[in-house]
Amino acid sequence: MEDEVEADEDEVETALKLALAAMPPGKAAGEVAKRFGLDRKALYARIMAERDG
């Protein structure tokens, strides 16, 4: 997929924070997953774990 970029942990974290500021968690997880070629469900679980943290 041409929109995917290699996932660097800091970049993923920053992208998640920015996405969460603009959209609900499910959509944020989907957008970041698509951008970095990651698993949406795993990102969503990460978001939920950090919120509960």
Secondary structure, 3 states (H helix, E strand, C coil): CCCCCCCCHHHHHHHHHHHHHHCCHHHHHHHHHHHHCCCHHHHHHHHHHHHHC
